[in-house]
Amino acid sequence: MVASRDVALAQRTVEAHWEADLSAEARERSRTVIDLDAEENACPACGAKFQTAAGRCGECGLRFG
């Protein structure tokens, strides 16, 4: 919880820590948009290709849908 006047600073601080903990590849994957109508997608967590109909990444198990 932060005071409303400190929200912008708190957000920048959290984002800085988040970015410092991820590799450039992981940051790029985190911006992935999953198209649930597409036949195949790339998992934003591990980057593996998976069949969207499966509802989860076969590599890391992240659920979608």
Secondary structure, DSSP 8 states (H G I E B T S, - for coil): ---GGGHHHHHHHHHHHHHHHS-HHHHHHHT----TTSSEEE-TTT--EEEGGGSB-TTT--B--
